[in-house]
């Protein structure tokens, strides 16, 4: 048995409404004991409340305008690459603890590939490749040999009909088990001061299976079993649960932002090309163990783009095939990304403003001097932005409800050296119940592509040494987790952190730490940059 001083359990999309429904079915007794015997509260997420941006905010304590990751992809002009740990430009909790002589074991935390060198061990998670570089070298092979296999991603592609739902759920629970077993093995070996294990499938089960409650219970039951075994074997002095965002039903509309912007004269369209910025085309290569950082269309996909220029769009062809009952056959045999290259899409260099990717929850202005072919003069920026904010704020659903709960300038949510990575206008769906789309598909409105998706309130819970149950506020913020954990250790947190210590713990205070500098030895190598993008839509973020 190893004794971990402070244990952080990350449950992607975990939130009290989901937990409390699971309590009724007695599915998560170990999680419930932490929440109810300790203290728990909603944990407000950030903008945007999505995995690749929110987890770095949680583990650095700063907003995306400082750490730099504002979505699944980052941009090189109008082109894009899937984000990695190299895009996170701020110190993690475990890196700061390392500076104070504290060791850590970190397993499956998103956007941590390639890992930093610390006293301890790191197995990166989501958005890294299937065979991520770990620290120390050789760790992944060691873990696989010890526990009988370890994968980051499922052994099937989302939508693969060769696997039954039962087989897919077996794979889900298998992945959850791997997280727990790998963490327990490494905790036993390294006896870390700080442990951080994250469970991702608690999120993707909602995306892939549209919130099917029996499947949700299956995933959470295994997650809770692993939590219980970790608690038994690691015997932490203090344990915390935290999530990156919540999860709930989207029962309103899908709103296609770029269609609206096109009609208002801001967006220009083109037929054919590389497709909208997205992590979707990279999903399969990721799962296959490659580390592709960006994506280029193959011969068939380029042909589809060329055909689209002459009016033969994938959307139009599919509509015709549906009329004669051949759409499913065509889908089965067509290359996966033909729809990306063969459909109408935003012509970014010629547009005034546009939504680059739906998960950014924002609109970008094509600013001269910032974008490679920007067309909006800097002295017109405020005028264009104010006009857009006014127009977007006024958009209503066919039922007369506002689409957006808030339309705000980015400065309200993003500040720091990387604020330019964020959209210029933040567009927050009303009650996080309207599904935003960046696609050009004709109509403004449609039923939501996914009936369950992210909500703003996740969860934080804490139990054990140094935790004052009566000090838990009615709500905490995602940025608060990192300074709180540092304070529980009795170590000053960074004065660059945007959060505050949650008052169930004693506030130790802040100090200045050196500015973040990327270590030369953790940069992505050419092999690492081969497969990241082709994997990602499998995990629930299809355009």
N, C-alpha and C positions, 0 to 999 in steps of 0.2 A: 504493500500500500504506500502511495505517495501522498504527501500533504501539500496541497496547493494553497498558498496564502489567500489569493483573490482569484475567483473564477468568474469569467464573463461568458454566459451562454447566449449566443446570437440566434434568434429565431426569425428568419426572414418573413415579413408580413405578419408577424405575431401581433395580436391586439386583443384587448379585453372582450369585445363583443364575440369574437371567435372563441377565446378561452372559455368564457362563461357558458356558451352553448355546449362546449365540450365537457365542462364540469357536469352538466346535467346528465351526460351519458357516462360519467365516471371514466373518461378516456385518459386524462392527463393528471393523475394524482400527484406526481412529483413536481410538475410545474405549478399545480394549484397550491401545494404546500409552501412553495417559495413566495407566491403572490399573496396568500392569505395569512400564513404564519409570520411572514415578514411584512413588507409594505409594497404596494404597487400603485401605479397611476398611468394614465395615458402619457405617451411620449410623442410630442408634436414633431413631425418630420420637417424637412426643409423643402425648398424648391430646387429641382423637381424631386418628388418623393419616389425615386426609382433606385434600384439596387446599386448600379455602378457609381452613382454620385453620392448617395446617402450613406453607404457604409464607410467610404473615406471620410465623410464629415463626422461620423460617429467616432472613428478611431483616431482622428486628428484633432477634433474639437473646433474646427474652423469651417467657415462657409465655403462653397465651391469657388467663389471669387478669389479666395486665398489658395486653396489646395489645387484648383485648376480643372477638376473633372466635373463637367456639367451634364453629362449624359453617357450613353453607350459609346458614342463616337466623338472624336475630336477632329478638328478641321485643319486641312492644309489648303488654304484658299477655298475653292469650292469642292475640293476632293476631301476624303475623310479616311480615318483609320480608327479601328476599335481601340478603346482606351486600355491601358495597362497600368501596373504599379509605377511605371516611369512617368506617367502623367500626373501622379499625386506629388505635389511639391510642398509637403509639410511633414513634420515628424509624426510618426505613429506613437500610440501609447507605449508599445513594447520597445521602440527605439529610445524614447525618453527614459523609460525605466532602465534600459541597458546602460545609459549614461550614469545612472546612480547605483550600478552594481546589482540590479535585479534581473533575474533570468525569466524567460517566457517560453511557452509552447503555444503556437498559433496554428490552428487547423481549419482550413476551408473558408477563410475569410475572403470575400470578394475583392478584386482589384489589389492583390498583393503579389502579383507575378510580374517581374522577377523579384524574389525576396531580398530584404536587407540582411546583412550579417549581424547576428545578435548572439548573446549567450543563451542558447536554447535551440529551438527547432521551429521551422515554418514550413507548412505544406499549403501552398496557395490554392484558392478555390476558383469560383465563377469568373469567367471572362479570360482566365488563363487557358492554356492548352490542356489537352487530356493528360499529357505527361509533363507536368510543369516542372521547371527547375525548382528544387527545394533547397532549404538550408538546414544542415550542411549538405554538401554534395553527396550523392549516393543515398540520401534519406528515403527517397520514394521507393527504391528497390528494397531497401531494408524493411520498410513498413509493409510492402506487398508480400514479402516473404514471411514476415511475422504473423500477419493477420489473414493471409490467404487471398490477397488481391485488394486493390484500391483504385477507384476511378473517380474522376471529377464529374463526368457526365453519364447519362444513361447509355446503355448499349444499343439503343435504337433511336431513330430520328422521329421527331414529333410528326404525327400523322401517318406513321408506318403501319399499314393495315396487316402486315404479316404477324404482328404481335397482338394477342388478345388483351383486353383491359386487365384481366387477372395477371397476365405475364408482366404488363407494364407496372402494375402495383407491386409485384414482387421485386421488380427492379428498383422502384422508388424506395421500398423499405430496405433493400440491400444497400443502397447508397447511404441512407441514414445510418444504418448499422456501421458502415465503413468509417463514417466520421467519428462515431463514438469509440470504436475499437482503436482507431489510429490515435485519437487523443489520449486514451487511457494508456496505451503502450508508451507513447512519448512522455507522458506525465510521469509514469513509473520510472522511465529511464533517466529523465533530466531533473525530476523533482523541482519544477519551476516555481518561482514566486508568483508569477501571473500566468493564468491559463485562459485561452480564448478559443472556443470552438463554435462554429457557425453551422446551422442547418438550413439549407436552401430549399429543399423540396416542400417545405411548409408553404412556400410561395407558389412554386410552379404547379403544384397539384390543382390550385384554383384556376390557373391559366389554361392548362392543358385539358382539364376535365370540367370546365365551366362550373366550378363550385359544387360538384357532386359530393354530397355530404358523407356518404359512406366511404368514399375515397379519401376525403379530408380526414375522417376519423382514423382510417388505416395509417396514414402518414404520421399523424400526430401521436397515435398510440405507440408507434415505433420510436418516434422522437422522444417521447416521455420515458420510454423504457431505457433509452440510451442516457438520458439525463439522470435517471435514477442510478444506473450503474456507475456513471461518472461521479456522482455525489458519494456513493458508497466507497469507491476505490480511491478517490482523490481527497475526500474529507476536507473540503475547503473551509477556511476560517470565515470567509465571506463569499457569498455567491450572489451574482446579479444576472438578471435576464434583460435583454434589450433587443429591440427590433428597429429596422430601418424605416418602416412605414406600416400602415395597417392594410386591411383587405376588406372589401365589401361589395355589395351588388351595384352594378351600373344599369339602372332600369329606365334611363331616360333616352337620350339620342346619341348618335355619332354625328359630330359636326366636322365637315371637311373644310378646314380653315383656308387652305390655298384656293379652293373653288370660290369662296367668298372674296378673297383678296384678288382673284382674277377678275371677277365681275366688277370690283371696285377700281380696277385699273392698275393694281400694284404688281400682280404676278403676270409674267409672260410664260407661255407654255411651249414645249417642243415635243416632237414625237421621236422616239428612239433615244439612244444614249446609254450612259452607264447606270442610270437609275437613281432614285432618291437616296440620300445618305442614310445608311442603316447598317446594323450589325447582321441583318438577316442572311445575306449571301455568304457569310463566313461560317455558318453554323456547322456544316458537315465536316469541314476540314479541321475545325477545333476538336470535334469529337473523335476524329481519326488520329489525333495526336500531333497534328501540324500546328504551327504557330503563325499562320498568316496574319499579317497586321492589316492589310488592305485587300481589295478585291478587284480583279479585272475580268470582264466577260470573256467566255470561251467562244469558239467559232459559231456555235448555234445561237448563243446569246447575242453576238454581234450581228448575225444574220437577222435575228428578230428585230434588232434596232434599226437595221437598214430597211427592212420591210415596213416598219412603222413609219418611216419617213415618207413612204408612198401611200400611207393610209391603212395598212394592214396591221392594226394594233392587236395585241394579244387579247385585250378586253373585247374588241369587236369580233375577233375570230371565235372566242369562247362563247359569246352570245349566240353566234350562228350555230355552233355545234350543239349548244343546249337545245335549240329548236328541233334538232333531228336526233337528240338523245345520245350524242357522242362525246359530250363534254368530259365525262369521267374517263373514258378511254384515252382521249387526248391528254388529259392531265397525268395519267399514269405513265405515258411514254415521253412526254415533253421534258426537256431539261428544266431543272427546278427554277432557275432564275430568268427564264425567258420572259416572264411577265414583268420583271423589273425593266428589262431593256426594250421590250416591245410595247410598252404602254406610254400614254401621254404623261409628261412629267414637267416639273418646274424648270424653266430655263433661268438658272440662277444669275448668270452675268447680265441678262437683259431685264431682270425684274427689279423693281424698286424695293420691295419687301416681301418676305416669304416665311413660312414655317419650314425649317430644315428637316426636322424629325419630330414626330408627334410626342415622343417621350421627353423632349426638352421643355414642353409646356410654354412655348414662347415664339415670338416672331422676330426675325432678324432683318435689319435694314442693310441694304446693299450700299454701304458707305464708301465714297471715294476716298482713297488713301489708306483704307483699312482692308477692303476686299480687292482682289486682283484687278477686277474690272468694275469697280464701284461706280455707280451713276448718281448717287445722292450727294450733293456738295456738303461739306461739313457745316456751312452756315445755314443749311436747310434741314439739318438733322432734327433739331428740336421741333420745328414746324411739322415735319413729316411724322415724327413719333407722336406728337400730341394729337394730330389728326387721326392717326391709326388707333390710338387709345380710345378716343371718343367714338369712333365707328365700331370698334370691336365691343366696347362696353354696351352698346345699344342693341347688339344682336340678340334675337329671341328665338326660341323654338317654335314649331308650328302650334304649340299649346299656349304660347304667350309668356313662357318663362324665360328668364335670362339664361343664356348659354354659359356666361362666365360669372363666377362669384366675385372675381376681382381681375381687373386689367391694370397693370402697374408698370412704371418704369423700372428697369432692372436694378437701379440703385437701392430700391427698397429691400431687395433680397440678396444682392451680390455686391461685395466690396472687397478690394484687395488687388494684388498685382495681376491676377488672372481674370479680372471681371470681364474683360473683353471676350473671354470664352463663352460667356453667357449670352442668351438672346437679349435683344435691346428692350423688348416688351415681354413681360411675364403674363401669361394667360392662364388663370386658374379656373378650371371648370366649376360651375355652380354645384356646391355640396359634393364635389368630386364624384358626380354622378353622370356627367356628360363625357362621352368618349371622344377625344379629339383625334383627327386623322389629318395627315399631310398629303394624302393622295388626291390626284385629280381624277375623279370618277363621275363627273357630271353633276349630280344633285348635291345640294348642301347637306341634306339630312338623310340618315339611314338608321336602322337599329344598331345598337352598339356591337362592334366586332367581337368583344368579349363581355359576357354578362357579369363577370366578377373582375375587379381590378383594384388598383391601389387607392387607399384612403390616407388622409393626413395624420391620423392618430395611430401610432404604434403602441408599444408598452414598455415600461421599465418596472422592474421589481428588484428588491434586495432583501437579503436575510443574513444574519450572522454578526460577527464581531464588528464593532464600529458603526452599526446601523441603528439609528433611532427611528423606530416605526412611526412615532408621532411627528417626526420631521418631514415626512413625505408630503409634498405639496399636492394640490388638486391636479396639476399637470406639470411636466418637465419638458425640456427640449432636447432634441437629438444632440446638439452641440454640448450639452451638459455632461454627457456620459464620460468623456475623456478627462476633464478636470476633476470629476467626482472620483474616478478610479485612482488618479494620481494622489488625491487627498486621502483616500482610504489607506494608501501606502504610507502616508505621512511625508510625501514628496511634493514640492512645489510644482504646479503645472505651468505651462508656457503662458506668458503674458500675451501671446498672439491668439490664444484660444478665444472664441466668441461666446462660449458657454460659461455658465456659472456652476459652482458645486451645488448639487441637489442637497437641500438642507437636512436630509436624513444622515448625512456624514459631516464631520467637522471640516471646515474650509481651512486648508493649510496655507493658502495664498499662492501667488504667482511669482515667477522669476523669469528673467530673460534667458532664452536659449539661442544658440547660433542659428542663423538663417539656414533653411534646408538647402543642401547641395546633394545632387544625385551622385551616388558612388559609382565610380567608373566600372567596378567589377559586378554591378548588378544591371547593367544595360542589356537590352534584348540583343541576342545574337541573330545571325541570319536564319538559322534553323528555327529559332523562337518566333520569327516573323512570318512563318509559313501558314498557320491555320486558324488564327483566332476568329476571324470574321464569319466563316462559313457555318459556324455552330449555333449562333446565338438565338435565332428565332425559335428553335426547339424549346427554349425555356420561357416562352410566353409573351413575346413582344412583337408579334407579326404586325406589319403595317396594315 
